[in-house]
Every structure is written in structure tokens, then in C-alpha cells.
Amino acid sequence: MAGHSKWANIQHRKGRQDEKRGAAFSKIAKEITVAAKMGGGDINFNPRLRVAVDKAKGINMPKDKIDTAIKKGTGELEGVEYVEIRYEGYGIGGAAIMVDCLTDNKVRTVAEVRHAFSKYGGNMGSDGCVAFQFKHCGQMIFAPGTDEAALMDAAIEAGADDVTTNDDGSIEVLTPPNDYMAVKDALEAAGFKPEFGEVTMKPEGESPIEGEDAVKMQKLLDALEGLDDVQEIYTTAVMDE
């Protein structure tokens, strides 16, 4: 991870999420509903639902909103039927972008995503054009100053795939996607609470972008993130703050 501050990027991302908390509630509610529909409403037997609820609690989403979203997924309350779609493309300088959506109207969603790409200097590509540049995994980031040796021992014992210390002193723990919550629980029980964690599509490489190009790239990412149907955006772009 040489050359860029993982810790600074994570802190910046958390700050942006806090600024957009209202929109985040809506997006996470969709994810909870879909997860409950696919695997049932019990978080103890539905790993995807547990991850979504954990994410909701992380931004202080009210319990009644979480419960309502679960009930919509299980059919106890009437809800909208959502379809999962992933779009792939390129941003400024050819940086890879993947956009995960939940939608009740695929025609509307593809038009909005394509428009955002073209308006802000990107190009929407075909299925699979950039997916190979990302790894599906659980990811946790621990603050600089964390006891590296003790965390590594605990993470390996818990079943983590990899533990990496970044140049800025933060420590990154990667897990298999379905084991993310189990490893997170084990690490927290051992006294290690991550500052940030999620099941994600982690870029296998980085595309550094600076200056005006970084400004343009951020506008593209903001435009995509602002779409109601967009749930998550993954990119190889790394922009210094």
C-alpha cells in the first residue's frame, strides 16, 4: 500500500458517509430488505443480513427502521421488489469502477448510471470488463498504534485470510466474505475493535489520480453515489486528500 494513506482515506470516507446519513439509511434499508428476502429474517442464520444490520448500526440507524426493512423482506409488511444489478466501467485515467445497484426499474437505473458515466468523463463498459481487478472479501481496518503481533495472532486464530500493516501504521485484516462477521466478533472479543469494516470488492491494484483529474474523478463518483438505485461503488482510483 505504499504511497497512499489507507488511514486518511478511510477517515475521509467515514466523514462523507456521516454527511449523507439520510441517504445512507435509505440505501441500507434496501440492502436489509433484500438480504431478509433471500435468507430469512434471523441474523443468526443469515450472514448477509447480519452484515447489513451491522452496517446500519454503524451509522446509528434507528432500530425501528431496521425492523421495518427486515419485515418488508420477509413479507410481514408490503414492500417493493428489488433486483440486484452490477455495472462496470472506467473513470478518469482509465481507473476501474464497479457500481452495485438495487432497483425496481432496470431501464431507469441503467440510463441513470450510463448518463453519470458519460457526463463526468467516464465510460460504461461491458459485464466483466473490470471485475477481474477486484477481490470479494471481508475487510477491517485497525487504527495506527494497534498491537500488530497480538492482532495478527488473534486474526489468524479467528480464520482471517491475511493481515497487512500499511505504510501509515494502520493494519488491514482480510477475511472470506461469509466469515467476515465471525472473524469480527472473535477480534472484538479479543479486544480489537476495527475503525472500519465491511464486505467489499477490494481493488487488487491502485490507480493514483492527482490534481484536476482527481477533482473530475470525485465528481464522477459523487454523481454515481447520488443515484437512488446505487448501493455501493468500488474503484481502483486513489486520490490524495
LINKA-V676060 format. One line per field, one symbol per residue. psi: psi as a letter, one per 40 degrees, with the letter a starting at -180 (. if undefined). burial: + if it has 16 or more other ideal C-beta (glycine too) atoms within 10 Angstrom, else -. Layout:
psi = ???
burial = ???
This chain:
psi = fieihddddddddddddddfddddddddddddddddddeiehdeegddddddddddddffhidddddddddddeedihiihihhihiiaiaheehihhhhihiegddddddddddddddfeahhaihededeeihhiihihiiieihddddddddddeeidihhhideeihhhiiideeddddddddddeehhidiiihighheiighhibddddddddddddddehdehdihhiehhhh.
burial = ---++++-+++-----+------++-+++++++++++-+-+-+--+++++++++++----+----+-++++++-----+--+--+-+++++++-+++++++++-----++-++--++--+-+-++----+--++--++++++---+----++-++--+-+--+-++---++++++-+-++++++-++----+-+-++++++++---+-+---++-+++-++-+++-+-+++++++++++--
